[in-house]
Amino acid sequence: MKSSHKPLIASIVIEYCPGCRWLLRSSWMAQEILSTFESEIDEVCLRPCRTEPGQFRITCADKMIWCRKRDGGFPDIKVLKQKIRDIVDPEKDLGHTDRDRER
């Protein structure tokens, strides 16, 4: 059943360490996010962090959803999509990404 509420239109920021060469990882995640949430988000911004070595953070609607240092490494794309979905449109079906949740 479709929800009658309008999903939040949000911005995603992926902040990465250019010295660690994490641009490719960041751009791949941005592509995955844009493909999955084409009508729920306005943009994905890739922001190099030159002040904190080793930084990799993702925010959605100004909420920190992932920090490599806090959360221990990089997010699995499935987990990242679920965290974004929970903020922008909790009722959105992520297809095969959600199948493990139903078991």
Backbone bond lengths (Angstrom), bond angles and torsions (degrees), N, CA, C in turn:
res aa  C-N    CA-C-N  psi(-1)  N-CA   C-N-CA  omega(-1)  CA-C   N-CA-C  phi
1 M - - - 1.441 - - 1.519 108.68 -
2 K 1.311 116.52 131.22 1.457 122.50 -179.26 1.520 110.12 -76.74
3 S 1.318 115.30 139.43 1.457 121.42 176.61 1.523 109.07 -77.31
4 S 1.333 116.90 147.33 1.455 120.29 179.84 1.524 112.22 -90.89
5 H 1.336 117.39 -7.37 1.465 118.51 179.74 1.527 110.34 -81.33
6 K 1.334 114.44 149.71 1.462 119.68 177.71 1.521 108.57 -85.00
7 P 1.335 117.35 127.11 1.461 119.77 179.96 1.525 111.71 -61.91
8 L 1.320 115.59 151.98 1.446 122.88 175.29 1.523 109.21 -65.69
9 I 1.318 116.44 132.63 1.450 120.06 173.23 1.524 105.97 -92.94
10 A 1.309 116.90 114.99 1.459 121.81 -170.52 1.524 111.56 -124.29
11 S 1.304 113.48 165.52 1.459 121.56 173.25 1.521 108.55 -111.54
12 I 1.308 116.05 142.66 1.456 122.97 176.97 1.531 106.71 -112.66
13 V 1.323 116.22 135.06 1.461 120.93 175.10 1.524 107.98 -120.99
14 I 1.319 115.29 125.52 1.455 121.51 174.06 1.522 106.24 -109.69
15 E 1.312 115.43 111.13 1.462 121.76 -179.74 1.531 107.66 -102.18
16 Y 1.316 116.28 124.30 1.464 120.34 -172.76 1.528 110.96 -134.04
17 C 1.316 115.62 160.35 1.464 122.11 178.18 1.530 109.19 -89.22
18 P 1.340 117.75 113.84 1.466 118.86 178.92 1.531 112.20 -68.38
19 G 1.317 117.20 -30.61 1.463 120.71 178.85 1.515 112.43 -64.57
20 C 1.327 116.85 -28.54 1.472 121.74 178.32 1.526 111.71 -85.91
21 R 1.329 116.13 -2.69 1.474 122.21 179.09 1.528 112.13 64.83
22 W 1.317 116.26 43.41 1.463 120.13 -179.02 1.524 113.82 -96.89
23 L 1.332 117.79 13.41 1.463 120.74 177.44 1.530 111.07 -62.98
24 L 1.317 118.02 -44.14 1.467 120.43 -178.03 1.531 111.16 -61.81
25 R 1.334 116.87 -44.43 1.469 121.19 177.60 1.533 109.86 -61.24
26 S 1.330 116.15 -43.64 1.464 121.50 -179.33 1.519 111.85 -63.64
27 S 1.332 116.76 -43.39 1.466 119.59 -178.85 1.531 111.55 -69.66
28 W 1.327 117.72 -33.50 1.460 120.06 175.65 1.539 109.96 -64.78
29 M 1.337 116.48 -44.25 1.465 119.71 178.27 1.522 110.51 -62.86
30 A 1.336 117.29 -39.61 1.468 121.09 177.84 1.525 110.66 -60.40
31 Q 1.321 116.84 -43.54 1.465 121.20 179.07 1.523 110.94 -62.11
32 E 1.316 117.39 -43.35 1.461 121.68 178.51 1.532 111.18 -62.67
33 I 1.318 116.10 -43.01 1.467 121.22 179.96 1.524 110.39 -64.87
34 L 1.336 117.08 -46.81 1.464 120.76 -179.68 1.527 112.00 -63.11
35 S 1.322 117.38 -36.65 1.467 120.70 178.98 1.518 111.74 -68.87
36 T 1.318 116.96 -36.82 1.468 121.20 -176.00 1.525 112.31 -81.77
37 F 1.321 117.13 -36.43 1.470 121.48 -172.99 1.525 111.93 -117.41
38 E 1.342 116.83 46.22 1.459 119.32 -175.01 1.526 114.13 -61.59
39 S 1.320 119.57 -30.02 1.465 119.86 -179.85 1.530 112.95 -104.88
40 E 1.316 118.38 -1.99 1.465 120.88 -177.32 1.525 113.97 -102.70
41 I 1.324 117.45 -16.12 1.465 119.45 -179.16 1.522 111.05 -127.16
42 D 1.327 115.26 152.78 1.465 121.46 178.42 1.517 112.22 -84.23
43 E 1.334 115.29 -40.07 1.454 118.58 -172.29 1.516 111.26 -162.00
44 V 1.324 114.38 160.52 1.455 122.14 166.82 1.524 105.16 -123.08
45 C 1.307 115.34 122.07 1.459 122.05 -178.08 1.525 108.84 -105.53
46 L 1.328 116.79 128.94 1.458 121.99 174.21 1.523 106.75 -99.05
47 R 1.332 115.62 120.05 1.460 120.66 -175.13 1.528 110.73 -124.40
48 P 1.339 117.49 111.85 1.461 118.98 176.10 1.525 110.56 -69.13
49 C 1.315 116.54 134.64 1.463 122.45 178.05 1.520 107.34 -104.78
50 R 1.320 115.65 108.35 1.467 120.15 -176.95 1.524 112.36 -98.94
51 T 1.318 117.79 -2.44 1.464 121.06 -175.79 1.525 113.61 -99.36
52 E 1.333 117.06 -22.04 1.466 121.75 -178.26 1.521 109.99 -127.22
53 P 1.315 118.59 102.01 1.471 120.12 179.67 1.537 111.47 -58.91
54 G 1.324 115.21 141.64 1.465 120.38 176.50 1.519 114.45 79.45
55 Q 1.320 117.55 10.33 1.465 120.30 -176.64 1.529 111.58 -77.82
56 F 1.327 115.71 137.05 1.464 122.72 171.86 1.515 106.27 -151.07
57 R 1.338 115.45 105.51 1.468 121.58 -177.81 1.519 109.59 -131.47
58 I 1.321 115.00 147.11 1.462 120.51 175.64 1.520 108.05 -128.46
59 T 1.334 114.86 127.97 1.463 120.09 175.59 1.525 108.70 -119.41
60 C 1.306 114.67 148.97 1.464 122.40 178.14 1.519 107.07 -134.68
61 A 1.320 116.22 122.61 1.468 121.07 -177.48 1.531 110.12 52.23
62 D 1.330 115.60 43.37 1.468 123.76 179.17 1.525 114.33 64.55
63 K 1.335 118.11 15.34 1.469 121.88 175.83 1.525 108.12 -109.21
64 M 1.320 116.26 129.08 1.464 120.24 177.77 1.530 108.29 -70.11
65 I 1.334 115.50 118.97 1.468 118.34 178.53 1.519 112.06 -108.79
66 W 1.338 117.12 -16.20 1.461 118.64 176.58 1.519 109.50 -154.99
67 C 1.318 115.57 136.99 1.459 122.47 172.72 1.527 106.23 -138.61
68 R 1.331 115.61 121.31 1.467 119.80 -177.09 1.521 111.80 -56.25
69 K 1.313 117.32 -40.54 1.463 120.86 -178.40 1.529 111.60 -72.44
70 R 1.309 117.45 -41.06 1.469 122.02 -179.13 1.524 112.07 -73.95
71 D 1.352 115.78 -43.19 1.464 120.87 -172.61 1.521 113.79 -96.02
72 G 1.304 117.70 -3.72 1.463 120.77 175.57 1.512 113.86 78.03
73 G 1.300 117.91 75.87 1.459 121.43 176.25 1.513 112.88 98.29
74 F 1.307 115.22 -157.71 1.459 122.25 -176.39 1.524 110.10 -102.49
75 P 1.342 116.73 149.62 1.464 118.33 -179.80 1.520 111.85 -75.51
76 D 1.304 115.99 144.59 1.451 121.52 167.51 1.527 105.94 -66.81
77 I 1.310 119.25 139.92 1.466 121.49 -175.39 1.529 111.34 -59.12
78 K 1.321 117.23 -33.78 1.471 121.37 177.79 1.526 110.64 -62.06
79 V 1.317 116.35 -46.45 1.473 121.68 179.64 1.525 109.98 -65.11
80 L 1.328 116.86 -42.31 1.459 120.61 179.98 1.526 110.99 -61.14
81 K 1.311 117.26 -45.80 1.470 120.71 178.96 1.526 111.24 -62.40
82 Q 1.312 117.76 -39.42 1.464 120.27 178.87 1.524 110.77 -65.39
83 K 1.334 117.87 -40.71 1.462 121.03 179.00 1.522 111.18 -64.77
84 I 1.328 117.55 -40.52 1.462 121.18 177.59 1.522 109.88 -66.56
85 R 1.322 116.54 -46.62 1.466 120.59 178.92 1.521 111.87 -56.40
86 D 1.341 116.91 -41.71 1.461 121.06 -178.79 1.526 112.26 -61.85
87 I 1.332 117.28 -23.43 1.464 121.01 177.82 1.522 111.39 -91.81
88 V 1.334 118.14 -48.73 1.466 120.36 -170.97 1.524 114.60 -85.41
89 D 1.318 118.12 -30.85 1.471 120.72 -179.52 1.525 109.35 -164.06
90 P 1.346 117.30 81.41 1.468 121.58 -173.84 1.528 114.89 -55.54
91 E 1.306 118.26 -20.24 1.462 120.05 -178.54 1.527 113.12 -95.08
92 K 1.310 117.58 -0.76 1.471 120.97 -179.91 1.525 110.04 -66.41
93 D 1.312 115.60 131.69 1.460 121.68 175.80 1.528 108.00 -85.75
94 L 1.310 116.33 124.87 1.457 120.94 179.80 1.527 112.24 -94.70
95 G 1.305 116.95 16.51 1.463 120.71 176.56 1.513 112.16 63.94
96 H 1.330 116.53 -129.47 1.469 120.78 -175.59 1.518 112.05 -62.80
97 T 1.328 118.41 -24.00 1.463 121.70 178.70 1.525 110.94 -63.52
98 D 1.328 117.31 -30.27 1.460 121.52 -178.42 1.526 113.17 -92.46
99 R 1.286 118.92 -6.58 1.469 120.01 -173.49 1.520 112.68 -58.11
100 D 1.321 118.61 -38.42 1.467 120.53 178.91 1.522 112.01 -65.36
101 R 1.331 116.91 -29.23 1.468 121.09 178.68 1.521 111.80 -65.48
102 E 1.336 116.64 -31.94 1.458 120.83 -175.34 1.517 112.91 -79.14
103 R 1.309 117.78 -15.71 1.459 120.66 -177.42 1.488 112.16 -78.00
